[in-house]
């Protein structure tokens, strides 16, 4: 019945039982009649008379298959948990309700430069004392720890700044078994590089925002999909006469006399090209039509946690005398670009000249 791999366990047990007259137990596997493998716990108790003579042994067997499987499953779970703790990029510390350290990973020791000799004691106070000198604000750090230990069910998140320039995120939550709180889990993540990158990005955004606001040419940013205007600079407010709030309720076509002209160039813009349009006509809030030269390009913007494709229009120059730019025969040029119905079309005779209120050479 005993599986071949476990027969040596029985043989050694029989030898030891007769050699040393003490109770012994072993566990081995047997194959049942139906072919199923079961675990058996075998216990031997020596029988000795009142004169100290060995009379024999009393043995008992019981099926421990379920207990063995449960134990093996538990070992697997603990092994997985340990592997998970060691593979995470966070430093993990687990403390029980009495303030004793119940678990930690190597990343935690490395992040805090704590020697294992301190962790062997399992007392959280010793570890706290060791790390305090590393922090810029140890009093605040310690106060938060004490606060959470007095509020077992509380969760917490904060940022820790170190004297050497490192920055950690600290997150803490209660450890529970079922509905019972049995301790507290501390998680630490090094965000030094991320924070530096964020600071540089913010600095860059602030710098370019200042350039955007201070630019003397009008700049209008709109969503390439919806055509909704999403931002304008001060120069645009001054030129077009709209307030910031009014502008953000407009679409690109609302400021253009002939939106189709720009539409023809939009696909080139969305392909990543910078497109220059030598002449377009826009209109102000009061209805005044005026000519502009435009330079436009596209970029990807992240707003409200959503990526969107946007384009910007830079009014490169306002044209104060449109009729004398590439105008009709009266302007000694070849083409007239002030026609709203057909820009660029020749107008070499009075009858062919545009009926445009902006053309000063009619």
C-alpha positions as CSV (number, residue, x, y, z in Angstrom):
1,X,0.0,0.0,0.0
2,X,2.8,2.4,0.8
3,X,4.0,4.3,-2.3
4,X,7.5,3.2,-3.2
5,X,9.0,6.7,-2.7
6,X,7.9,6.7,1.0
7,X,8.9,3.1,2.0
8,X,12.2,4.3,3.5
9,X,10.3,6.5,5.9
10,X,8.6,3.4,7.4
11,X,11.8,1.4,7.5
12,X,13.7,4.2,9.4
13,X,10.8,4.7,11.7
14,X,10.7,1.0,12.7
15,X,14.4,1.0,13.4
16,X,14.3,4.2,15.5
17,X,11.2,3.1,17.5
18,X,13.0,0.0,18.8
19,X,16.2,1.8,19.4
20,X,14.8,4.8,21.3
21,X,11.9,4.1,23.5
22,X,10.1,7.4,22.9
23,X,6.8,8.3,21.1
24,X,7.4,8.9,17.4
25,X,5.2,10.0,14.5
26,X,5.7,9.9,10.8
27,X,3.7,10.9,7.7
28,X,3.7,8.9,4.5
29,X,1.6,8.2,1.5
30,X,-0.4,5.1,0.6
31,X,-2.3,4.1,-2.5
32,X,-5.9,3.1,-1.8
33,X,-7.7,0.3,-3.5
34,X,-9.5,2.9,-5.8
35,X,-6.1,4.2,-6.8
36,X,-6.3,7.5,-4.8
37,X,-3.2,8.7,-3.0
38,X,-3.8,9.5,0.7
39,X,-1.5,10.8,3.5
40,X,-1.3,8.8,6.7
41,X,0.0,10.0,10.0
42,X,1.4,7.0,11.9
43,X,2.1,7.4,15.7
44,X,4.0,4.8,17.7
45,X,3.8,4.7,21.5
46,X,6.2,2.3,23.3
47,X,4.7,0.0,25.9
48,X,6.8,-0.5,29.0
49,X,5.9,-2.5,32.1
50,X,6.3,-1.3,35.7
51,X,9.8,-2.9,35.7
52,X,10.9,-0.9,32.8
53,X,10.9,-3.7,30.3
54,X,9.9,-3.0,26.7
55,X,6.9,-5.0,25.8
56,X,6.1,-3.6,22.4
57,X,4.5,-0.6,20.7
58,X,1.0,0.7,20.3
59,X,0.5,2.2,16.9
60,X,-2.3,4.3,15.4
61,X,-3.0,5.6,11.9
62,X,-5.2,8.4,10.7
63,X,-5.9,10.0,7.4
64,X,-4.4,13.5,7.3
65,X,-4.9,14.0,3.5
66,X,-7.0,17.1,3.9
67,X,-4.7,18.6,6.5
68,X,-1.7,17.9,4.4
69,X,-3.3,19.5,1.3
70,X,-4.3,22.5,3.3
71,X,-0.8,22.9,4.7
72,X,0.7,22.6,1.2
73,X,-1.8,25.1,-0.2
74,X,-0.9,27.5,2.7
75,X,2.8,27.0,1.9
76,X,2.1,27.9,-1.7
77,X,0.2,30.9,-0.7
78,X,2.9,32.1,1.6
79,X,5.5,31.5,-1.0
80,X,3.6,33.5,-3.6
81,X,3.1,36.3,-1.1
82,X,6.8,36.4,-0.3
83,X,7.7,36.4,-4.0
84,X,5.2,39.2,-4.6
85,X,6.6,41.3,-1.7
86,X,10.1,40.8,-3.0
87,X,9.3,41.6,-6.6
88,X,7.5,44.9,-6.0
89,X,9.3,48.2,-6.5
90,X,7.8,49.5,-3.3
91,X,9.3,49.0,0.2
92,X,6.7,47.1,2.4
93,X,6.6,47.0,6.2
94,X,3.8,45.2,8.1
95,X,3.4,45.8,11.8
96,X,1.0,44.0,14.2
97,X,-1.3,45.7,16.7
98,X,1.3,45.6,19.4
99,X,3.8,47.5,17.3
100,X,6.0,44.4,16.4
101,X,7.2,44.0,12.9
102,X,5.5,41.0,11.4
103,X,6.9,41.2,7.8
104,X,9.0,43.4,5.5
105,X,10.8,43.0,2.1
106,X,14.4,43.7,1.1
107,X,13.3,46.7,-0.9
108,X,12.2,48.4,2.4
109,X,15.6,47.8,4.0
110,X,17.4,49.1,0.9
111,X,15.2,52.3,0.6
112,X,15.7,53.2,4.2
113,X,19.3,52.0,4.6
114,X,18.3,49.9,7.6
115,X,20.6,47.0,8.6
116,X,18.9,43.6,9.2
117,X,20.2,43.5,12.7
118,X,17.7,46.2,13.7
119,X,14.8,44.4,12.1
120,X,15.7,41.1,13.9
121,X,14.4,42.6,17.1
122,X,11.0,43.0,15.4
123,X,10.2,46.2,17.3
124,X,9.0,49.1,15.2
125,X,10.3,51.8,17.6
126,X,13.9,50.8,16.9
127,X,13.4,51.0,13.1
128,X,11.6,54.4,13.5
129,X,14.5,55.8,15.6
130,X,17.0,54.7,13.0
131,X,15.2,56.4,10.1
132,X,14.3,59.7,11.7
133,X,17.7,61.4,11.1
134,X,17.3,60.9,7.3
135,X,14.2,63.0,7.0
136,X,13.8,66.8,6.6
137,X,10.9,66.8,9.0
138,X,11.2,63.9,11.4
139,X,8.7,65.4,13.9
140,X,5.9,65.4,11.3
141,X,6.8,61.9,10.1
142,X,6.7,60.5,13.7
143,X,3.4,62.4,14.5
144,X,1.7,60.8,11.5
145,X,2.9,57.3,12.6
146,X,1.5,57.9,16.2
147,X,-1.7,59.3,14.8
148,X,-2.4,56.2,12.6
149,X,-1.5,53.8,15.4
150,X,-4.2,55.5,17.5
151,X,-6.6,55.2,14.6
152,X,-6.4,51.5,13.5
153,X,-9.0,51.8,10.8
154,X,-7.6,54.9,9.1
155,X,-5.8,55.1,5.7
156,X,-3.2,57.7,4.9
157,X,-1.1,59.1,2.0
158,X,1.6,61.7,2.2
159,X,5.0,62.7,0.8
160,X,8.3,62.3,2.6
161,X,11.3,64.5,1.8
162,X,14.8,63.3,2.7
163,X,17.9,65.4,3.6
164,X,19.8,63.8,0.6
165,X,17.1,65.0,-1.9
166,X,15.1,61.8,-2.2
167,X,11.3,61.9,-2.2
168,X,9.1,59.0,-1.1
169,X,5.3,58.4,-1.3
170,X,4.1,56.9,1.9
171,X,0.8,55.0,1.9
172,X,-0.7,53.1,4.9
173,X,-3.8,51.1,5.5
174,X,-5.0,48.6,8.1
175,X,-4.2,44.9,7.8
176,X,-7.4,42.8,8.2
177,X,-8.2,39.2,8.6
178,X,-11.9,39.0,7.7
179,X,-13.4,42.1,9.4
180,X,-10.8,42.1,12.2
181,X,-7.9,44.6,12.2
182,X,-4.7,42.7,13.1
183,X,-2.1,45.3,12.1
184,X,-1.0,48.0,9.7
185,X,0.7,47.9,6.3
186,X,3.1,50.6,5.3
187,X,4.1,51.1,1.6
188,X,6.9,53.4,0.4
189,X,7.7,54.3,-3.2
190,X,10.7,56.3,-4.4
191,X,9.3,59.0,-6.7
192,X,12.4,61.2,-6.8
193,X,12.9,61.0,-10.6
194,X,9.2,61.4,-11.3
195,X,8.9,64.5,-9.1
196,X,12.0,66.1,-10.7
197,X,10.5,65.4,-14.1
198,X,7.2,66.9,-13.0
199,X,8.9,70.0,-11.7
200,X,10.9,70.4,-14.9
201,X,7.7,70.0,-16.9
202,X,5.8,72.5,-14.8
203,X,8.7,74.9,-15.1
204,X,8.7,74.4,-18.9
205,X,4.9,74.9,-19.1
206,X,5.1,78.1,-17.1
207,X,7.9,79.4,-19.3
208,X,6.0,78.7,-22.5
209,X,2.8,79.9,-21.0
210,X,4.5,83.2,-20.4
211,X,5.7,83.3,-24.0
212,X,2.2,82.4,-25.2
213,X,0.6,85.2,-23.2
214,X,3.3,87.8,-24.0
215,X,3.4,87.1,-27.8
216,X,2.3,90.2,-29.7
217,X,0.8,88.1,-32.6
218,X,-2.6,86.6,-31.9
219,X,-2.5,82.8,-31.1
220,X,-5.7,80.8,-31.2
221,X,-5.7,77.1,-30.1
222,X,-8.6,74.9,-31.2
223,X,-9.6,71.2,-31.0
224,X,-8.8,69.7,-34.4
225,X,-11.8,67.3,-34.1
226,X,-14.5,69.6,-32.8
227,X,-13.0,72.9,-34.1
228,X,-13.8,74.3,-30.6
229,X,-11.5,77.1,-29.5
230,X,-9.8,76.0,-26.3
231,X,-7.3,78.8,-25.7
232,X,-6.2,82.3,-26.9
233,X,-3.6,84.7,-25.9
234,X,-3.9,88.4,-24.9
235,X,-3.1,89.6,-28.4
236,X,-6.1,87.6,-29.8
237,X,-8.4,89.2,-27.2
238,X,-7.2,92.6,-28.2
239,X,-7.4,92.1,-32.0
240,X,-10.7,90.3,-32.2
241,X,-12.5,92.1,-29.4
242,X,-13.8,89.0,-27.6
243,X,-13.4,88.2,-24.0
244,X,-11.6,85.0,-22.9
245,X,-15.0,83.5,-21.9
246,X,-16.6,84.5,-25.2
247,X,-13.7,83.1,-27.2
248,X,-14.0,79.7,-25.5
249,X,-17.6,79.5,-26.6
250,X,-16.6,79.9,-30.3
251,X,-15.5,77.5,-32.9
252,X,-12.8,78.2,-35.5
253,X,-15.3,78.9,-38.3
254,X,-16.9,81.6,-36.2
255,X,-14.0,83.9,-36.7
256,X,-13.4,83.1,-40.3
257,X,-15.1,84.8,-43.3
258,X,-14.5,81.7,-45.5
259,X,-13.8,78.6,-43.3
260,X,-13.5,76.4,-46.4
261,X,-10.1,77.9,-47.3
262,X,-8.5,76.9,-44.1
263,X,-10.3,73.5,-44.2
264,X,-8.3,72.6,-47.3
265,X,-5.0,73.0,-45.4
266,X,-6.2,71.3,-42.2
267,X,-5.3,67.8,-43.2
268,X,-1.7,68.9,-44.0
269,X,-1.6,70.5,-40.5
270,X,-2.8,67.3,-38.8
271,X,-0.1,65.3,-40.6
272,X,2.5,67.3,-38.7
273,X,3.2,70.0,-41.2
274,X,3.5,73.7,-40.5
275,X,1.3,75.4,-43.0
276,X,1.4,79.0,-43.9
277,X,-1.6,80.7,-45.5
278,X,-0.6,84.0,-47.1
279,X,-4.1,85.6,-46.9
280,X,-7.3,84.9,-45.1
281,X,-10.1,87.0,-43.9
282,X,-11.3,87.0,-40.3
283,X,-13.9,88.9,-38.5
284,X,-14.0,90.7,-35.2
285,X,-16.7,90.7,-32.5
286,X,-18.1,93.9,-34.0
287,X,-18.4,92.4,-37.5
288,X,-15.3,94.2,-38.9
289,X,-13.6,92.0,-41.6
290,X,-9.9,92.2,-41.7
291,X,-7.1,90.3,-43.6
292,X,-4.5,88.2,-41.9
293,X,-1.5,86.0,-42.7
294,X,-1.6,82.7,-40.9
295,X,0.9,80.1,-39.7
296,X,-0.6,76.9,-38.3
297,X,0.5,73.6,-36.9
298,X,-0.9,70.8,-34.7
299,X,0.1,69.1,-31.4
300,X,-1.3,66.6,-28.9
301,X,-2.8,68.0,-25.7
302,X,-3.7,66.3,-22.5
303,X,-6.5,68.0,-20.7
304,X,-8.9,66.5,-18.1
305,X,-7.0,63.2,-18.4
306,X,-7.9,63.0,-22.1
307,X,-5.6,63.1,-25.0
308,X,-6.8,65.3,-27.9
309,X,-5.4,66.6,-31.1
310,X,-5.2,70.3,-31.2
311,X,-4.1,72.9,-33.7
312,X,-3.0,76.5,-33.2
313,X,-3.3,79.4,-35.5
314,X,-0.7,82.1,-35.3
315,X,-1.7,85.4,-36.9
316,X,1.7,86.2,-38.3
317,X,0.8,89.6,-39.6
318,X,-2.2,91.8,-40.0
319,X,-2.5,93.2,-43.5
320,X,-3.5,96.9,-43.3
321,X,-3.7,97.5,-47.1
322,X,-5.0,94.3,-48.7
323,X,-5.9,96.0,-52.0
324,X,-2.3,96.9,-52.6
325,X,-0.9,93.4,-52.0
326,X,-0.7,91.3,-55.1
327,X,-3.7,93.3,-56.3
328,X,-5.4,94.1,-59.5
329,X,-4.1,96.0,-62.6
330,X,-4.4,99.2,-60.7
331,X,-1.8,97.9,-58.1
332,X,0.7,96.9,-60.8
333,X,0.5,93.3,-59.6
334,X,-0.7,90.0,-61.2
335,X,-3.3,88.6,-58.8
336,X,-5.8,89.9,-56.4
337,X,-6.1,88.0,-53.0
338,X,-8.8,90.2,-51.5
339,X,-11.7,88.3,-53.2
340,X,-13.7,86.5,-50.6
341,X,-15.4,84.3,-53.3
342,X,-12.2,83.3,-55.3
343,X,-8.9,84.2,-53.6
344,X,-6.0,84.3,-56.0
345,X,-8.1,84.8,-59.1
346,X,-6.8,87.4,-61.6
347,X,-8.7,90.6,-61.9
348,X,-7.2,92.5,-64.8
349,X,-10.3,94.5,-65.7
350,X,-12.6,96.7,-63.7
351,X,-15.5,94.3,-64.4
352,X,-13.5,91.4,-63.0
353,X,-12.3,93.1,-59.9
354,X,-13.7,91.9,-56.6
355,X,-16.6,93.5,-54.9
356,X,-14.8,93.6,-51.7
357,X,-15.1,96.5,-49.2
358,X,-11.5,95.9,-48.2
359,X,-10.0,96.5,-51.7
360,X,-8.8,100.1,-51.8
361,X,-7.8,100.0,-55.4
362,X,-11.2,99.6,-57.1
